[in-house]
Amino acid sequence: MIEPRRHVMPFVFTTILLDAMSFGLIMPVLPRLLMRVGDIQLNAAIEIGAWMSLLMALAAFFSAPILGNLSDSFGRRRVLLIALGGMAAHYAVLAVAGSVTLIVIGRVLTGVFGGSYGPAQAAIADVTAPEDRAKNFALVSAGFGLGFVAGPALGGLLAQYGERAPFWVALALSLGNFLYGLVAFPETLKPELRRRFTLARANPFGAWKTAGQALGMRRIALVLLLWQLASLVYPLTWSFWGIAALGWSDQMIGLSLAAVGIVIAISQTLLTGRVVRRLGERGAATVGMIGAGAGFVGYAFTSTTSLAFALLAAVAVQSLVQPSLMAMLSRRATPETQGEVQGLAAMMMGLGSILGPMVLVWPMAWFTSPAAPFQFPGVPYAIAALITLAALALLKTTPQMDSTSPVRDN
């Protein structure tokens, strides 16, 4: 192991947290911000939000394997610091954005540099034993949940000082994390494990070819793709759904997002490691998907705020899924290909984000428009439930690891 490793987890945790804050800061205000800046109605704002998410996802899809392979060649530290600089630029753009165009540009930058998720996960794999990876991936995922808490809460607190104040503070925090990494974050990839960067690998098709060399890796990657697509129903539609289905204010949207973040953070910290030890990674992912599917069905048809908050129990259970799938992928990678494999995972998540606006948001825009035969703002959650069912079926047919593995994935 490379020392000092004590800074690896805190730095990666903070990086993921700040990435999540970029969602949390804008989500409560995005619908009405688009409506005000563009002088449009809600269904039109939903459609613009879909196009914006699509562009952001396309940027992430192509940048993720590049960043992952760069980290295998030049190390995790350098790539993560460059990505943090890009995220700071994203906050700077949003801080001055006074038009829909500038908001879109800011979100595209999020897609480009949000691919740091892959190198960050690879850094964890570099310094963590295979049997502990699901637990540590869960702890880092808890940072994403905390970002969902901190983003809306920070935005609401600072809004009294001006609508741009939250973004300026987020910019300062991002630059602070960059300086922390510059001073304290060690390189985690040993020189003898590095390999030459090639364009043949640093693209979605090259990463997919590499995945075919390990037992069940492609199938797990497809499960991750389906799961990412289904779980994106929350960040892509929650704010719009809160307005259309329940008539929520911006403050209520922020409160609900904070509650979601708290639930995710607690469950990732206290639940995932215990369940994986008891059921294995595959079993934990299965339980999480079943709970998530039930929650999606509930949100599709709920009409009360109290029931919406009660269904957060399903969000707690679904937090088992992604860390377990990431650990299953990591277990099938060699030390030399951790960055590439984590880049593959980020690429699958990026592809899910490309499909998400088309599969989830556009149907919602239609079923909340005057042209729809009936109003059904819960349609994206019904679709997410069906996608989760497909992911469960695919996971069931995935080959399992050899029985000598320290932690079962079956």
ROVOSE-63054 format. One record per residue (C-alpha): y, z, x; residue in one letter; residue number from 1. Coordinates in pm, whole numbers, plus 50000, padded with zeros to 5 digits. Layout:
<sites>
     v     w     u resn resi
     Y     Z     X    A  NUM
...
</sites>
This chain:
<sites>
     v     w     u resn resi
 50000 50000 50000    M    1
 50352 49926 50110    I    2
 50592 50216 50147    E    3
 50824 50342 50020    P    4
 50646 50264 49694    R    5
 50816 50547 49506    R    6
 51108 50314 49429    H    7
 50895 50033 49286    V    8
 50830 50171 48938    M    9
 51183 50310 48883    P   10
 51344 49982 48988    F   11
 51112 49762 48780    V   12
 51150 49999 48483    F   13
 51529 49977 48505    T   14
 51521 49600 48541    T   15
 51308 49554 48229    I   16
 51524 49805 48041    L   17
 51842 49612 48119    L   18
 51674 49284 48022    D   19
 51587 49439 47684    A   20
 51940 49564 47642    M   21
 52060 49204 47643    S   22
 51868 49165 47316    F   23
 51967 49505 47180    G   24
 52338 49463 47243    L   25
 52375 49138 47054    I   26
 52112 49162 46779    M   27
 52302 49394 46539    P   28
 52618 49182 46554    V   29
 52476 48834 46608    L   30
 52440 48722 46242    P   31
 52792 48817 46138    R   32
 52936 48716 46478    L   33
 52800 48364 46429    L   34
 52923 48364 46070    M   35
 53272 48468 46179    R   36
 53306 48249 46488    V   37
 53155 47944 46321    G   38
 53295 48013 45971    D   39
 52949 47961 45816    I   40
 52712 48122 45564    Q   41
 52407 48336 45648    L   42
 52142 48062 45619    N   43
 52346 47838 45853    A   44
 52381 48128 46100    A   45
 52003 48172 46089    I   46
 51957 47803 46175    E   47
 52203 47826 46467    I   48
 52020 48137 46584    G   49
 51696 47938 46579    A   50
 51839 47661 46797    W   51
 51987 47917 47034    M   52
 51653 48093 47068    S   53
 51479 47760 47125    L   54
 51711 47666 47413    L   55
 51672 48012 47566    M   56
 51294 47986 47539    A   57
 51283 47640 47698    L   58
 51479 47773 47994    A   59
 51238 48065 48028    A   60
 50931 47841 47996    F   61
 51024 47633 48299    F   62
 51179 47910 48508    S   63
 50892 48162 48475    A   64
 50630 47977 48688    P   65
 50896 47887 48943    I   66
 51004 48248 48985    L   67
 50642 48367 48991    G   68
 50545 48123 49266    N   69
 50863 48191 49462    L   70
 50769 48559 49460    S   71
 50422 48470 49598    D   72
 50589 48278 49879    S   73
 50904 48474 49965    F   74
 50817 48816 49823    G   75
 50907 49005 49507    R   76
 51226 49168 49635    R   77
 51426 48852 49705    R   78
 51334 48684 49376    V   79
 51408 48991 49166    L   80
 51750 49037 49327    L   81
 51842 48674 49257    I   82
 51730 48714 48896    A   83
 51940 49029 48859    L   84
 52243 48839 48983    G   85
 52178 48578 48716    G   86
 52151 48843 48445    M   87
 52488 48981 48556    A   88
 52632 48631 48512    A   89
 52482 48625 48161    H   90
 52664 48946 48068    Y   91
 52988 48809 48214    A   92
 52966 48498 47995    V   93
 52899 48703 47680    L   94
 53185 48935 47767    A   95
 53434 48648 47736    V   96
 53253 48435 47477    A   97
 53486 48340 47193    G   98
 53288 48046 47058    S   99
 52937 47962 46949    V  100
 52902 47734 47252    T  101
 52971 48014 47499    L  102
 52734 48249 47318    I  103
 52461 47985 47344    V  104
 52532 47937 47716    I  105
 52501 48312 47770    G  106
 52166 48324 47592    R  107
 52035 48025 47791    V  108
 52115 48216 48111    L  109
 51900 48497 47971    T  110
 51611 48252 47948    G  111
 51658 48126 48303    V  112
 51672 48466 48470    F  113
 51460 48658 48221    G  114
 51164 48507 48408    G  115
 51202 48804 48643    S  116
 50946 48973 48418    Y  117
 50664 48794 48604    G  118
 50767 48897 48960    P  119
 50839 49249 48833    A  120
 50488 49280 48688    Q  121
 50344 49133 49009    A  122
 50525 49401 49212    A  123
 50351 49666 49002    I  124
 50015 49496 49058    A  125
 50084 49492 49434    D  126
 50105 49871 49455    V  127
 49871 49977 49173    T  128
 49493 50005 49161    A  129
 49331 49780 48896    P  130
 49220 50075 48680    E  131
 49580 50203 48658    D  132
 49756 49876 48580    R  133
 49739 49894 48200    A  134
 49896 50241 48213    K  135
 50174 50130 48449    N  136
 50236 49808 48258    F  137
 50271 50027 47948    A  138
 50525 50252 48121    L  139
 50732 49950 48216    V  140
 50699 49812 47863    S  141
 50841 50144 47748    A  142
 51156 50038 47932    G  143
 51174 49743 47697    F  144
 51156 49985 47404    G  145
 51426 50205 47551    L  146
 51640 49895 47596    G  147
 51610 49836 47224    F  148
 51735 50191 47172    V  149
 52011 50183 47434    A  150
 52142 49838 47344    G  151
 52233 49898 46979    P  152
 52337 50259 47047    A  153
 52560 50161 47339    L  154
 52707 49872 47147    G  155
 52796 50093 46851    G  156
 52945 50363 47071    L  157
 53161 50127 47273    L  158
 53268 49899 46988    A  159
 53557 50133 46914    Q  160
 53710 50023 47246    Y  161
 53686 49655 47155    G  162
 53413 49408 47066    E  163
 53376 49299 47431    R  164
 53348 49652 47575    A  165
 52966 49675 47537    P  166
 52918 49358 47741    F  167
 53149 49472 48021    W  168
 52959 49800 48047    V  169
 52626 49614 48048    A  170
 52763 49394 48327    L  171
 52851 49704 48529    A  172
 52502 49850 48473    L  173
 52338 49525 48579    S  174
 52543 49509 48898    L  175
 52456 49875 48964    G  176
 52086 49796 48934    N  177
 52133 49502 49171    F  178
 52285 49737 49430    L  179
 52003 49988 49376    Y  180
 51746 49717 49442    G  181
 51938 49590 49743    L  182
 51935 49936 49901    V  183
 51609 50096 49787    A  184
 51357 49844 49650    F  185
 51092 49762 49914    P  186
 50904 49438 49955    E  187
 50564 49494 49793    T  188
 50383 49175 49896    L  189
 50223 49196 50238    K  190
 50306 48904 50471    P  191
 49941 48808 50515    E  192
 49904 48762 50138    L  193
 50195 48518 50104    R  194
 50144 48147 50060    R  195
 50349 47833 50081    R  196
 50561 47739 49780    F  197
 50462 47406 49624    T  198
 50595 47224 49320    L  199
 50235 47149 49221    A  200
 50190 47518 49139    R  201
 50546 47601 49032    A  202
 50526 47425 48698    N  203
 50352 47504 48369    P  204
 50069 47255 48427    F  205
 49994 47376 48780    G  206
 49982 47737 48663    A  207
 49746 47639 48383    W  208
 49516 47462 48631    K  209
 49499 47776 48845    T  210
 49409 47980 48537    A  211
 49096 47771 48492    G  212
 48951 47911 48814    Q  213
 48896 48263 48677    A  214
 48658 48381 48404    L  215
 48829 48383 48065    G  216
 49183 48366 48206    M  217
 49290 48063 48004    R  218
 49157 48217 47686    R  219
 49343 48541 47748    I  220
 49657 48340 47823    A  221
 49620 48168 47484    L  222
 49572 48505 47313    V  223
 49890 48622 47484    L  224
 50068 48307 47361    L  225
 49964 48369 47001    L  226
 50051 48737 47026    W  227
 50392 48661 47173    Q  228
 50459 48416 46892    L  229
 50364 48670 46625    A  230
 50548 48966 46780    S  231
 50867 48764 46822    L  232
 50915 48792 46449    V  233
 51102 49118 46515    Y  234
 51362 49010 46774    P  235
 51408 48665 46616    L  236
 51442 48761 46250    T  237
 51492 49138 46212    W  238
 51872 49132 46186    S  239
 51874 48834 45949    F  240
 51588 48985 45746    W  241
 51769 49319 45717    G  242
 52068 49145 45560    I  243
 51875 48901 45339    A  244
 51598 49136 45217    A  245
 51766 49477 45216    L  246
 52141 49411 45237    G  247
 52180 49614 45558    W  248
 52512 49660 45735    S  249
 52555 49604 46109    D  250
 52534 49981 46156    Q  251
 52205 50003 45966    M  252
 52064 49713 46170    I  253
 52159 49897 46488    G  254
 52003 50221 46360    L  255
 51680 50044 46267    S  256
 51661 49875 46608    L  257
 51712 50209 46778    A  258
 51427 50351 46570    A  259
 51204 50058 46671    V  260
 51287 50119 47037    G  261
 51211 50491 47015    I  262
 50875 50423 46852    V  263
 50782 50164 47117    I  264
 50891 50384 47407    A  265
 50699 50689 47282    I  266
 50384 50495 47201    S  267
 50385 50305 47532    Q  268
 50430 50628 47725    T  269
 50189 50854 47535    L  270
 49942 50627 47357    L  271
 49849 50318 47558    T  272
 49693 50479 47867    G  273
 49478 50714 47658    R  274
 49354 50441 47423    V  275
 49275 50200 47708    V  276
 49069 50468 47885    R  277
 48876 50533 47566    R  278
 48833 50182 47425    L  279
 48892 49953 47723    G  280
 49164 49691 47746    E  281
 48999 49454 47498    R  282
 48938 49732 47245    G  283
 49295 49859 47273    A  284
 49434 49508 47219    A  285
 49210 49464 46915    T  286
 49323 49790 46753    V  287
 49685 49700 46823    G  288
 49656 49359 46661    M  289
 49489 49498 46350    I  290
 49769 49752 46309    G  291
 50033 49489 46375    A  292
 49887 49253 46117    G  293
 49903 49524 45853    A  294
 50265 49590 45945    G  295
 50357 49222 45922    F  296
 50213 49202 45571    V  297
 50409 49513 45475    G  298
 50740 49374 45601    Y  299
 50678 49043 45425    A  300
 50690 49211 45087    F  301
 50886 49537 45127    T  302
 51207 49575 44928    S  303
 51320 49927 45025    T  304
 51471 50073 45341    T  305
 51247 50379 45328    S  306
 50931 50164 45334    L  307
 51076 49955 45617    A  308
 51111 50269 45830    F  309
 50766 50398 45728    A  310
 50610 50071 45850    L  311
 50732 50149 46201    L  312
 50393 50321 46242    A  313
 50248 49971 46272    A  314
 50497 49896 46550    V  315
 50366 50201 46737    A  316
 50007 50072 46719    V  317
 50097 49716 46818    Q  318
 50246 49847 47143    S  319
 49886 49860 47270    L  320
 49852 49483 47276    V  321
 50072 49337 47546    Q  322
 49998 49589 47826    P  323
 49625 49549 47761    S  324
 49642 49168 47772    L  325
 49856 49178 48086    M  326
 49602 49408 48253    A  327
 49317 49175 48154    M  328
 49502 48885 48318    L  329
 49589 49086 48629    S  330
 49226 49193 48673    R  331
 49123 48828 48694    R  332
 49379 48743 48966    A  333
 49338 48777 49342    T  334
 49597 48963 49554    P  335
 49730 48625 49669    E  336
 49780 48492 49315    T  337
 49924 48796 49133    Q  338
 50271 48644 49122    G  339
 50143 48311 48995    E  340
 49925 48474 48730    V  341
 50207 48698 48612    Q  342
 50424 48385 48610    G  343
 50158 48223 48390    L  344
 50185 48520 48154    A  345
 50564 48487 48147    A  346
 50520 48114 48086    M  347
 50293 48179 47788    M  348
 50547 48422 47653    M  349
 50814 48158 47710    G  350
 50610 47897 47524    L  351
 50571 48142 47238    G  352
 50948 48180 47240    S  353
 50986 47802 47218    I  354
 50757 47785 46915    L  355
 50901 48100 46755    G  356
 51225 47952 46617    P  357
 51038 47657 46465    M  358
 50745 47857 46327    V  359
 50928 48174 46220    L  360
 51305 48122 46192    V  361
 51336 47777 46038    W  362
 51109 47868 45744    P  363
 51325 48176 45693    M  364
 51641 47961 45692    A  365
 51483 47742 45424    W  366
 51360 48028 45204    F  367
 51704 48196 45209    T  368
 51897 47876 45129    S  369
 52011 47766 44781    P  370
 51774 47467 44806    A  371
 51460 47685 44822    A  372
 51243 47696 44508    P  373
 51244 48077 44538    F  374
 51395 48332 44776    Q  375
 51143 48478 45024    F  376
 51314 48631 45331    P  377
 50981 48790 45429    G  378
 50815 48454 45498    V  379
 50826 48487 45883    P  380
 50631 48814 45860    Y  381
 50364 48653 45645    A  382
 50334 48375 45903    I  383
 50315 48634 46186    A  384
 50022 48804 46009    A  385
 49827 48475 46002    L  386
 49899 48409 46371    I  387
 49778 48759 46461    T  388
 49453 48691 46277    L  389
 49404 48377 46490    A  390
 49476 48576 46809    A  391
 49213 48832 46710    L  392
 48953 48560 46657    A  393
 49028 48407 46997    L  394
 49013 48743 47173    L  395
 48672 48805 47020    K  396
 48533 48494 47193    T  397
 48684 48569 47537    T  398
 48423 48628 47813    P  399
 48424 48986 47935    Q  400
 48452 49110 48292    M  401
 48154 49216 48499    D  402
 48028 49565 48416    S  403
 48115 49684 48768    T  404
 48486 49667 48687    S  405
 48647 50018 48711    P  406
 48793 49992 48359    V  407
 48625 49798 48080    R  408
 48807 49508 47923    D  409
 48546 49492 47652    N  410
</sites>
